[in-house]
Amino acid sequence: MISIQKRIIAFTKLGDFLSQFSIDEIKKKENIEHNDLFFDGFLYQIKLAEERNSWFTKDNILFSLCSWSKVLNNSNLESLINSVSLNINTSKKVAIVMAGNIPLVGFHDFLSVLISGHTVLVKQSSNDKYLLPFLAKYLEYVEEGFKGKIIFTEEKLIDFDAVIATGSNNTARYFEYYFKNKPSIIRKSRNSVAVITGNETEEDFQKLATDVFQYFGLGCRSVSKLFVPKDFNFDAFFTGMYEKKDMINNAKYANNYDYNKAVYLMSLFDLLENGFLMIKEDKSYSSPIATVFYEYYDNPIDLKIKLHQDREKIQCIVAKDFIENEVAFGQTQHPKLTDFADGINTLEFLSNI
């Protein structure tokens, strides 16, 4: 088994490689290991990912790559390892069934399996199949010990010891049945919410626009629901959202906006809209693309109780001095390595299989 220190070094080098790709600039750097072999090839994979999935715009792909480059460093990886008492003597084969809603959405699970010393068997979504295999190949070059530890398959999953599977609530029921005899983490649909108290600044709402619109709102950390006080005036909210007005220039987003608006109008639903975003009063957490649901609340204590009761449906709560473990405005898409999806410590699971 590769030593833990070698695993950390390999992922740190991957972080250095990814640091060359950001929205502001793509620039080949000196002193990046195997750069001549991988830099141009990765540019091609980015292009393929963009061409094959209209939601994966170049900016969204680069945002994801840049986010990962910032957290893949020695200090963060040490903190991740130290978040649990890793006691793995025998390497197991862990299958990961990945979603495909945002670029590299399954990377944290991939990292967790490899950093903990196990072998990873990856079944990717067809919506996101270009970036990770290339980065896996880079890892094998910077740390030869990873060779044979990373397997990709498009076939039915067989011969594995544990599984981490992410999907919709419907597919989760299938996963629970199919993987019932294996140690598993089964992730269902979750959404993120924002609690508005009325004390927010203009800057807060501008930051909230990023939480709403990053990845077109397709991520589980994207805010799809607002809780607002009675008689809340949405003018300040819409002013903040105006930062992302260019979203409507994406054809796929615009088509969803037009379609959902037509459905709402034909159904005679009350809604407010600004030409690129609709808000609708609705008790559900999962809103369609180009739509944010909202719900009024009377009493902050009652709302905290509701949020606690519905915690299985919620990934993040964006707020300002409202509730424990809240996420600051504008920060939903910047999780730390120790911010485990669904609050389940993946490394703890992997250390006990």
Buried (B, 14 or more C-beta within 10 A) or exposed (E): EBEBEBBBBBBBBBBBBBBBBBEEEBEEEEEBBEBEEBBEEBBEBBEBBBEEBEBBBEEBBBBBBBBBBBBBBEEBBBBBBEBBEBEBEEBBBBBBBBBBBBBBBBBBBBBBBBBBBBBBBBBBBEBBBBBBBBBBBBBBBBBEBBEEBBBEEEEEBEEBBBBBBBBBEEBBEEBEEBBEEBBBBBBBBBBBBBBBBEEBEEEBBBBBBBBBBBBBBBBBBBBBBBBBBEEBEBEBBBBBBBBBBEBBEBEEBBEBBEEBBEEBEEEEEEBBBBEBBBBBBBEEBBBBBBBBBBBEBEEBEEBBEEBEEEEEBBBBBBBBEBEEEBBBBBBBBBBEBBBBBBEEBBBBBBBEB
